[in-house]
Amino acid sequence: MMKSKTSFVNNRSFNLEQDPEKYLKQWCADIDEWPQSWAGDENDVIIGQVFIKELKSYLLTLIMKGRSKKTVKKHTDYLWALGGEIIGDANEGGVNPKLSGHEILLNYVSSDGGPYWRHSQSQQKNEQFDSVCRGLYKYLSP
């Protein structure tokens, strides 16, 4: 019988073979509503639903790697902001709705960070946003 890998998250051991989605739901209960929160109209919701799957997959990977609740929540905050910027651009015709979620995200994140964040409140927060976007880029890149 093989032993399960365990990781320590917030000083609690959990089995990595358990459902990591459970932790995502606990730590980011509203993630499934993000597309509606970004939306100005129904087309925005559709575009958001296309790339939210990739964002959830990235967050689940962080959980599977044993990242702390605090780290995962920081990522969720900045990924939510990224989604808002993408949908803001979609309202100006900047997003091709025929692209996959993966392709949409790669049009906005790079090894340099993310897009201009219109609602950033400080240089420090903008740097953290870019750091999270770089991590997402590494995850999405082959």
Backbone bond lengths (Angstrom), bond angles and torsions (degrees), N, CA, C in turn:
res aa  C-N    CA-C-N  psi(-1)  N-CA   C-N-CA  omega(-1)  CA-C   N-CA-C  phi
1 M - - - 1.451 - - 1.525 109.16 -
2 M 1.336 116.38 128.89 1.465 121.06 179.38 1.516 110.12 -80.55
3 K 1.308 114.73 142.51 1.461 119.18 173.90 1.518 108.82 -81.84
4 S 1.304 116.04 146.22 1.462 121.28 177.16 1.511 109.76 -80.75
5 K 1.322 115.25 144.37 1.458 119.73 173.02 1.519 108.09 -70.56
6 T 1.307 115.81 142.37 1.455 118.96 173.99 1.502 109.20 -125.45
7 S 1.294 115.13 159.18 1.453 122.02 177.86 1.518 107.54 -137.46
8 F 1.302 116.13 157.64 1.452 120.15 178.67 1.514 109.14 -105.09
9 V 1.301 115.90 119.90 1.450 122.63 178.72 1.519 106.51 -125.19
10 N 1.325 114.88 118.53 1.472 119.85 -177.73 1.527 111.67 52.65
11 N 1.343 115.15 44.53 1.462 122.83 177.53 1.526 113.56 62.28
12 R 1.312 117.94 18.75 1.460 121.67 175.29 1.515 108.01 -121.70
13 S 1.288 116.43 134.19 1.451 121.10 178.29 1.528 108.49 -82.37
14 F 1.325 115.92 138.55 1.455 118.38 172.94 1.511 108.99 -141.33
15 N 1.298 116.45 153.70 1.443 123.55 -176.63 1.525 108.62 -81.91
16 L 1.349 116.13 123.63 1.466 119.59 -178.83 1.520 112.18 -67.72
17 E 1.323 116.61 -15.26 1.455 118.85 177.92 1.531 111.46 -85.97
18 Q 1.337 116.81 -6.93 1.458 120.13 173.57 1.519 108.02 -70.67
19 D 1.279 116.16 174.40 1.455 121.59 -178.17 1.529 110.69 -74.88
20 P 1.354 118.60 103.69 1.468 120.13 179.54 1.529 111.82 -65.85
21 E 1.332 116.28 -20.04 1.469 120.29 177.75 1.531 110.58 -61.41
22 K 1.316 116.14 -30.32 1.471 120.92 177.02 1.531 109.87 -58.90
23 Y 1.323 116.58 -43.64 1.461 120.54 179.88 1.523 110.77 -69.21
24 L 1.323 116.28 -39.33 1.462 119.40 177.83 1.529 109.96 -61.49
25 K 1.318 117.05 -42.93 1.471 120.87 179.14 1.529 111.40 -64.21
26 Q 1.329 117.08 -35.47 1.464 119.98 178.55 1.524 110.99 -71.65
27 W 1.306 116.34 -40.36 1.461 121.28 -172.85 1.520 112.88 -88.21
28 C 1.320 116.57 -19.51 1.468 121.13 179.82 1.531 107.96 -145.93
29 A 1.312 115.04 69.72 1.463 121.84 -172.51 1.523 113.58 -59.95
30 D 1.321 117.85 -27.36 1.466 120.50 -174.43 1.526 114.32 -98.20
31 I 1.320 118.47 12.05 1.468 120.13 -173.75 1.534 112.60 -58.62
32 D 1.315 117.82 -34.21 1.468 119.51 -179.81 1.525 112.61 -71.19
33 E 1.330 117.30 -15.78 1.467 120.95 177.35 1.528 112.87 -94.76
34 W 1.323 117.49 -2.71 1.465 119.38 -178.75 1.527 113.19 -53.55
35 P 1.347 119.19 -47.10 1.473 117.72 -178.86 1.530 112.87 -55.79
36 Q 1.335 117.46 -38.40 1.462 120.03 177.92 1.529 110.99 -70.01
37 S 1.323 117.50 -34.62 1.468 120.04 -178.61 1.527 111.82 -69.60
38 W 1.321 117.46 -27.59 1.465 121.38 178.68 1.527 111.99 -83.42
39 A 1.322 116.94 -21.90 1.459 122.20 -163.44 1.517 114.81 -75.68
40 G 1.323 113.21 142.99 1.448 121.73 168.50 1.518 109.47 -102.36
41 D 1.343 115.85 -26.15 1.464 121.55 177.79 1.525 109.30 -153.01
42 E 1.320 116.42 179.44 1.464 121.48 -175.28 1.529 112.48 -63.21
43 N 1.331 118.14 -34.00 1.465 120.23 177.69 1.525 111.33 -61.86
44 D 1.326 116.79 -35.97 1.465 120.78 177.58 1.528 110.75 -64.09
45 V 1.327 116.20 -39.96 1.467 120.40 179.03 1.522 109.43 -61.75
46 I 1.319 116.62 -43.74 1.467 121.14 -179.18 1.522 110.45 -61.66
47 I 1.316 117.62 -46.63 1.469 121.05 178.89 1.528 109.94 -62.78
48 G 1.321 117.17 -44.09 1.460 120.78 178.90 1.521 112.63 -60.58
49 Q 1.326 116.44 -38.78 1.462 120.29 179.23 1.524 111.52 -67.00
50 V 1.323 116.74 -26.85 1.460 120.21 178.74 1.526 110.59 -68.38
51 F 1.330 117.68 -45.40 1.467 117.51 -175.84 1.524 114.82 -95.50
52 I 1.327 119.27 -10.46 1.471 119.97 177.81 1.524 110.17 -63.18
53 K 1.325 117.34 -30.49 1.468 120.73 178.95 1.522 110.64 -60.12
54 E 1.328 116.61 -40.47 1.470 120.82 178.90 1.527 111.01 -68.75
55 L 1.323 117.08 -38.84 1.466 120.26 179.16 1.531 110.14 -65.35
56 K 1.326 116.68 -42.40 1.465 120.20 178.14 1.526 110.66 -63.38
57 S 1.312 116.78 -41.55 1.459 120.89 179.02 1.530 110.91 -60.53
58 Y 1.324 116.38 -41.90 1.465 121.07 177.82 1.530 110.85 -63.43
59 L 1.320 116.95 -46.10 1.465 120.35 179.42 1.530 111.32 -63.92
60 L 1.314 117.36 -39.00 1.464 120.40 177.10 1.525 110.91 -63.65
61 T 1.325 116.70 -36.66 1.463 120.64 176.40 1.522 110.62 -63.23
62 L 1.325 116.98 -41.63 1.468 119.95 177.31 1.529 110.66 -60.89
63 I 1.321 116.75 -41.56 1.460 120.81 178.74 1.522 110.14 -64.30
64 M 1.330 116.68 -44.45 1.464 120.86 179.54 1.530 111.81 -62.66
65 K 1.320 116.36 -28.07 1.471 120.25 177.51 1.524 111.80 -81.46
66 G 1.329 116.33 -0.94 1.454 120.55 176.65 1.514 115.21 83.48
67 R 1.338 117.06 20.80 1.464 119.61 177.70 1.526 109.53 -64.68
68 S 1.306 116.27 148.36 1.463 121.12 -177.18 1.529 111.36 -69.74
69 K 1.317 114.57 161.22 1.461 120.87 176.14 1.525 109.97 -56.79
70 K 1.321 117.16 -43.04 1.467 121.79 -179.73 1.532 110.94 -60.23
71 T 1.318 117.03 -43.35 1.468 121.09 179.39 1.521 110.87 -65.66
72 V 1.316 116.75 -45.80 1.469 120.33 -179.71 1.526 109.95 -62.66
73 K 1.332 117.53 -42.44 1.466 120.24 179.34 1.528 111.41 -64.77
74 K 1.328 117.65 -36.91 1.465 120.61 176.32 1.528 109.45 -61.68
75 H 1.324 116.01 -44.45 1.459 119.61 178.29 1.524 111.03 -62.43
76 T 1.333 117.33 -41.39 1.465 118.70 -179.28 1.524 110.89 -62.00
77 D 1.319 117.56 -40.53 1.470 120.45 179.50 1.525 111.51 -59.60
78 Y 1.325 116.05 -46.50 1.463 119.34 -176.93 1.527 112.46 -76.89
79 L 1.329 117.58 -30.48 1.464 119.19 175.38 1.525 110.74 -69.65
80 W 1.333 116.96 -34.81 1.465 119.72 174.65 1.531 109.37 -61.82
81 A 1.326 116.88 -42.54 1.472 120.68 178.40 1.526 110.42 -63.51
82 L 1.328 117.35 -40.56 1.468 121.08 177.46 1.526 110.10 -59.74
83 G 1.317 117.13 -46.00 1.462 120.46 178.35 1.514 112.23 -58.70
84 G 1.318 116.36 -40.07 1.464 120.41 177.33 1.518 112.33 -62.59
85 E 1.329 116.49 -39.24 1.468 119.96 177.79 1.527 111.04 -67.35
86 I 1.325 116.41 -40.02 1.471 119.80 179.07 1.527 110.20 -63.70
87 I 1.321 117.13 -45.81 1.468 120.06 179.90 1.523 110.61 -67.14
88 G 1.318 117.87 -36.41 1.467 120.41 174.76 1.515 111.01 -58.36
89 D 1.328 115.93 -40.42 1.459 120.82 177.45 1.529 110.60 -69.43
90 A 1.334 116.69 -35.36 1.471 120.51 178.50 1.524 110.63 -61.37
91 N 1.328 116.93 -35.56 1.467 120.81 178.65 1.514 111.84 -64.91
92 E 1.316 116.40 -22.66 1.463 121.35 178.49 1.527 111.31 -99.22
93 G 1.344 116.66 12.91 1.459 121.18 177.55 1.511 114.77 80.81
94 G 1.324 117.51 17.15 1.460 120.86 -175.28 1.512 116.14 -90.03
95 V 1.326 118.78 -0.15 1.458 121.12 -178.53 1.522 109.04 -121.31
96 N 1.325 115.79 125.25 1.456 121.08 176.04 1.526 107.98 -79.96
97 P 1.327 118.23 113.02 1.465 120.50 -176.11 1.527 113.74 -67.87
98 K 1.323 117.84 -9.06 1.462 121.00 179.40 1.529 112.35 -85.86
99 L 1.341 117.16 -8.43 1.458 120.56 -179.83 1.526 111.00 -76.58
100 S 1.319 115.36 155.11 1.467 120.10 173.72 1.525 108.87 -74.67
101 G 1.319 116.62 164.83 1.459 120.64 176.80 1.516 111.65 -58.51
102 H 1.311 116.13 -39.75 1.461 122.57 177.97 1.523 110.60 -59.70
103 E 1.323 116.13 -47.27 1.471 120.86 -179.64 1.528 111.77 -66.46
104 I 1.323 116.68 -40.68 1.470 119.70 178.58 1.519 109.59 -58.85
105 L 1.333 116.49 -50.05 1.465 119.87 -177.88 1.520 111.98 -62.41
106 L 1.329 117.54 -40.45 1.471 119.67 179.88 1.525 112.50 -67.09
107 N 1.323 117.27 -17.62 1.466 120.02 173.62 1.527 111.81 -76.84
108 Y 1.338 117.41 -11.64 1.467 121.02 -175.47 1.523 114.70 -118.36
109 V 1.316 118.40 -21.11 1.462 120.58 179.30 1.520 109.59 -116.54
110 S 1.326 114.89 151.52 1.462 120.41 179.79 1.521 108.83 -151.11
111 S 1.315 115.73 -176.66 1.465 120.32 177.21 1.523 111.05 -67.43
112 D 1.324 117.37 -11.83 1.472 121.64 177.14 1.526 112.39 -90.81
113 G 1.317 118.01 -17.33 1.464 121.14 -178.56 1.510 111.33 132.59
114 G 1.331 114.97 -144.50 1.458 120.50 -176.46 1.507 112.27 -111.41
115 P 1.316 116.04 -172.16 1.465 120.89 178.13 1.525 110.41 -71.83
116 Y 1.306 115.58 173.03 1.462 119.89 174.09 1.524 107.70 -59.99
117 W 1.311 116.38 128.72 1.462 121.76 -178.79 1.517 108.27 -100.52
118 R 1.311 115.82 101.89 1.470 122.35 -174.75 1.520 114.10 -61.26
119 H 1.310 117.17 -27.90 1.461 120.29 -173.68 1.525 113.21 -105.92
120 S 1.309 117.07 15.70 1.465 120.37 178.30 1.521 109.52 -63.82
121 Q 1.320 115.56 137.15 1.457 120.11 -176.77 1.520 113.21 -99.93
122 S 1.329 117.25 -8.26 1.460 119.34 179.13 1.524 109.98 -163.29
123 Q 1.302 115.24 162.30 1.459 120.71 176.97 1.529 109.91 -63.03
124 Q 1.332 117.12 -39.55 1.461 121.25 179.90 1.533 110.91 -61.27
125 K 1.323 117.30 -45.02 1.467 120.44 179.09 1.525 110.77 -66.02
126 N 1.324 116.78 -36.59 1.457 120.01 177.77 1.531 110.62 -65.08
127 E 1.321 117.06 -38.67 1.465 120.82 177.65 1.526 110.90 -65.86
128 Q 1.325 117.55 -39.00 1.463 121.02 177.07 1.527 110.68 -66.62
129 F 1.321 116.72 -40.61 1.465 122.15 175.89 1.527 109.53 -57.81
130 D 1.330 116.62 -48.33 1.463 120.38 179.34 1.525 111.54 -62.54
131 S 1.323 117.33 -37.58 1.458 121.13 178.68 1.529 111.05 -62.89
132 V 1.317 116.85 -44.91 1.462 121.16 177.81 1.530 109.89 -63.80
133 C 1.320 117.52 -41.21 1.470 121.02 178.74 1.529 111.00 -64.45
134 R 1.328 117.75 -37.45 1.471 120.54 175.90 1.531 110.52 -63.61
135 G 1.328 116.53 -41.01 1.464 120.05 177.31 1.520 111.42 -62.38
136 L 1.319 116.75 -42.21 1.462 120.97 177.14 1.524 110.09 -63.18
137 Y 1.324 116.78 -41.67 1.467 120.75 178.75 1.530 110.71 -59.80
138 K 1.326 117.02 -45.15 1.473 120.67 178.83 1.522 110.49 -60.92
139 Y 1.312 116.25 -39.50 1.458 120.90 178.86 1.535 111.16 -64.89
140 L 1.322 117.09 -41.05 1.465 121.63 -175.97 1.521 113.55 -80.18
141 S 1.319 116.43 -23.64 1.464 120.82 -175.06 1.521 110.77 -80.19
142 P 1.331 115.09 144.18 1.475 118.95 179.46 1.514 112.59 -66.41
